Amino acid sequence: FYVDMIRKRARPSYPPQRSSRRIHPLSSSSTAAASVTVFLAALSCSVSAFVRSSHARATPPSSRSAMFVPGSLARLRVFANKSAPFRAVASSSGSYVPEVPSLASDLYASNSDTLAHMSRLSLAPMMEYTDRHMRHMIRLLSSRTLLYTEMVAANALAHQYDALRGCPDGAFDDHMIRRFLSQQAGRDGHEYPGCVLQLGGSCPDALSAAARISTVDALRDPDASAPLYRYTALNLNCGCPSEKVAGKGAFGASLMSDADLVRSLCDAMAKGSEGTLPVTVKCRIGTDLQFDGDVRPSDEAMYSSLCRFVETVAAGGVVTDFQVHARLAVLGRSYSPAQNRNVPPLRHDIVRKVARRYPDLTFHLNGGVDALDRAAGVLEEGDLRGVMVGRSLAADPWGWAGADRVLYGEAGAPVASRRRLLELYGKHADREEELWDPAKIRRRILRPVQALFAGERHGKRFRIALDEIGGRPKQERAGKRPVDETPLSELLLHAADSTMDEEVLNMSPEESYEKKRQGAGEAASGVGSNRRTAAIAEWDRIRKSEPESATACAEGR
Ligand SMILES: Cc1cc2nc3c(=O)[nH]c(=O)nc-3n(C[C@H](O)[C@H](O)[C@H](O)COP(=O)(O)O)c2cc1C
């Protein structure tokens, strides 16, 4: 009903102005109704969060950590095909009852096909990093990498959805929606197909509304042929350990203690998208809270608890695909998100074991996959559907330029060299600066390409040059330097030409890959892997020194 209402009544108008665009107001009666809806939804979310947290506190730790012995696989058969996107076949004992009605949809089928087609490498969701600029840059490098957005809080989107429905101020300003959801300017479809929206939340109503607003094309620009954003799937964040998310927010990794809730949240997301989008879950191996605060539970305990989580979530018939960060999340001690990404040991073996146990489900391994040849090695055994990579793709993107060839068997990469990549990225940069205020956005546009020459001689000079270019618009505005009308694309190329060697600029992805792989003494001495670790450490150092950098999943918006 609401989707229809929005389509009929809320056609946006887009005056040619920067960043803030307005949509026609709805009537005052719907305004009042929407305000009541917002209030009731907020109340219901708060009450359910309170009840959940009280329940968690009231439940004796021993019963929370009771060991689960995974049931026979024959009890769980999940299908996702064109005619019946969501279907779970219940066991003869009736323990798995499908909760989502069959919602046939061609869109769902084509999105599922896309997930399968782009399954071997995913860009991990990273707050403040996997914004539309970075996703665009990675898409230029690889046409088959699945791109995850940063986590978007469902409550924020639900609020926008209610605001759109009610337009309390008389006109809807879609600025926030654009900030949360928009894909690259120009809408030439570059990110679609193959972009997954990650949502964070623990309230079914909010997640459903968030899924709805990410699906409807209510914010269509009348002059454009495509919607402002279009996603291939939705993903629920069950892995973020940040105190703001898993603690006060009671979502992220803390959801791993309540698999039934996760199942109903995914159900709500699927319904919110009207069955058009597959829903996937990103999680950890588990959390210490599932083991009475033990940060070193036995292998068997971790394995069986992950099995229980996976089986319970998949039993709803909505989720068939999991991205597992192969570490325990430590929530009971004051670990920072960064510590939680580094200190708990990686347990790829446990993820693999679970993947082998459920061949009808698909698993993506995340955590510590730091080079393309490693990713290829991880996938050799065939038990995993793919790898998900975060820091390494950000710290050394060109190191992954051969992904289409190495992981997917394509003839080559979409770009021939880093120079070509910068030319193409420059077009994106110019479009963005036409639409948004350069003083606010230039640093964000430049961030994804800063590490393009990681590990190369003079790579640091290039980074420093970009840093200087990034600061110019603010200085110009403050009258500290004369206004320069040179397009950002030209500045970008000039920075590369003036700092990097011609040979490096024009080196093909294939040459770079071989050079990295067969670097002097790499295999024998581990020099190569040290260099990779150094690239990630350097990226982390720069990240922390940036004024607007996020140090936790929840920060930075
Ligand atoms: C800066 C930063 C922000 C992150 N933000 C998110 C997030 O929003 N959602 C999420 O599920 N994981 C987030 N993560 C975790 C990554 O998705 C990934 O699970 C983790 O970095 C391990 O993968 P890697 O070793 O390949 O980096 C973030 C990681 C970093 C470094």
The ligand as an SDF file (V2000), in Angstrom:
LIG
                    3D

 31 33  0  0  0  0  0  0  0  0999 V2000
   37.2990    0.5440    9.0380 C   0  0  0  0  0  0  0  0  0  0  0  0
   36.4570   -0.6960    9.0870 C   0  0  0  0  0  0  0  0  0  0  0  0
   35.0850   -0.5720    9.1070 C   0  0  0  0  0  0  0  0  0  0  0  0
   34.2740   -1.7200    9.1420 C   0  0  0  0  0  0  0  0  0  0  0  0
   32.9140   -1.5840    9.0730 N   0  0  0  0  0  0  0  0  0  0  0  0
   32.1230   -2.6910    9.0090 C   0  0  0  0  0  0  0  0  0  0  0  0
   30.7240   -2.5790    8.8060 C   0  0  0  0  0  0  0  0  0  0  0  0
   30.1560   -1.4880    8.6620 O   0  0  0  0  0  0  0  0  0  0  0  0
   29.9960   -3.7310    8.7640 N   0  0  0  0  0  0  0  0  0  0  0  0
   30.5750   -4.9730    8.9040 C   0  0  0  0  0  0  0  0  0  0  0  0
   29.8800   -5.9880    8.8530 O   0  0  0  0  0  0  0  0  0  0  0  0
   31.9010   -5.0940    9.0760 N   0  0  0  0  0  0  0  0  0  0  0  0
   32.6840   -3.9960    9.1190 C   0  0  0  0  0  0  0  0  0  0  0  0
   34.0420   -4.1290    9.2280 N   0  0  0  0  0  0  0  0  0  0  0  0
   34.6320   -5.4860    9.2810 C   0  0  0  0  0  0  0  0  0  0  0  0
   35.0070   -5.9600    7.8660 C   0  0  0  0  0  0  0  0  0  0  0  0
   33.8640   -6.0880    7.0500 O   0  0  0  0  0  0  0  0  0  0  0  0
   35.7150   -7.3210    7.9200 C   0  0  0  0  0  0  0  0  0  0  0  0
   34.8470   -8.2460    8.5020 O   0  0  0  0  0  0  0  0  0  0  0  0
   37.0030   -7.2820    8.7220 C   0  0  0  0  0  0  0  0  0  0  0  0
   37.7870   -6.1620    8.3910 O   0  0  0  0  0  0  0  0  0  0  0  0
   37.8320   -8.5620    8.4850 C   0  0  0  0  0  0  0  0  0  0  0  0
   38.1390   -8.7090    7.1210 O   0  0  0  0  0  0  0  0  0  0  0  0
   39.6090   -8.3420    6.5240 P   0  0  0  0  0  0  0  0  0  0  0  0
   40.6140   -9.0950    7.3480 O   0  0  0  0  0  0  0  0  0  0  0  0
   39.5780   -8.7890    5.1020 O   0  0  0  0  0  0  0  0  0  0  0  0
   39.7790   -6.8660    6.6790 O   0  0  0  0  0  0  0  0  0  0  0  0
   34.8650   -3.0050    9.1940 C   0  0  0  0  0  0  0  0  0  0  0  0
   36.2590   -3.1120    9.1640 C   0  0  0  0  0  0  0  0  0  0  0  0
   37.0530   -1.9760    9.1040 C   0  0  0  0  0  0  0  0  0  0  0  0
   38.5530   -2.1350    9.0450 C   0  0  0  0  0  0  0  0  0  0  0  0
  1  2  1  0
  2  3  1  0
  2 30  2  0
  3  4  2  0
  4  5  1  0
  4 28  1  0
  5  6  2  0
  6  7  1  0
  6 13  1  0
  7  8  2  0
  7  9  1  0
  9 10  1  0
 10 11  2  0
 10 12  1  0
 12 13  2  0
 13 14  1  0
 14 15  1  0
 14 28  1  0
 15 16  1  0
 16 17  1  0
 16 18  1  0
 18 19  1  0
 18 20  1  0
 20 21  1  0
 20 22  1  0
 22 23  1  0
 23 24  1  0
 24 25  2  0
 24 26  1  0
 24 27  1  0
 28 29  2  0
 29 30  1  0
 30 31  1  0
M  END
$$$$
